[in-house]
């Protein structure tokens, strides 16, 4: 993905992923967050909605024929 219609600077996005994968900074080792350019960012409220999560898992199971364990 990328090119002239990319929605963000690809180098900045890569920096966040490398920081998460290789960093020993305590902020890089915290889980359960959505980050944008190494800073916490609010995810869409549906991401924290158990009903939405259950529906997504059900759709995945229907598509694959394999229920989630």
C-alpha positions, 0 to 999 in steps of 0.5 A, spaced: 500 500 500 502 507 499 503 511 492 500 518 491 493 516 494 496 513 501 493 516 507 499 517 511 507 518 511 509 511 510 516 512 514 512 515 520 508 508 520 514 504 519 517 507 525 512 506 530 512 498 528 519 498 529 519 501 536 513 496 538 517 490 535 524 492 538 523 497 543 525 496 550 521 503 552 516 501 557 511 505 553 512 500 547 511 494 551 504 496 554 498 492 550 491 494 549 492 500 545 491 503 538 497 508 537 498 513 531 506 515 530 508 512 537 502 516 541 496 513 544 490 514 539 482 513 541 480 507 537 473 507 534 468 505 540 465 499 536 472 496 537 471 496 545 464 493 544 463 486 546 457 485 541 461 488 535 467 483 537 462 477 538 459 479 531 465 479 527 468 472 530 461 469 528 462 472 521 469 470 521 467 463 523 461 463 517 466 465 512 472 460 514 467 454 516 471 454 523 469 457 529 474 461 534 477 457 539 
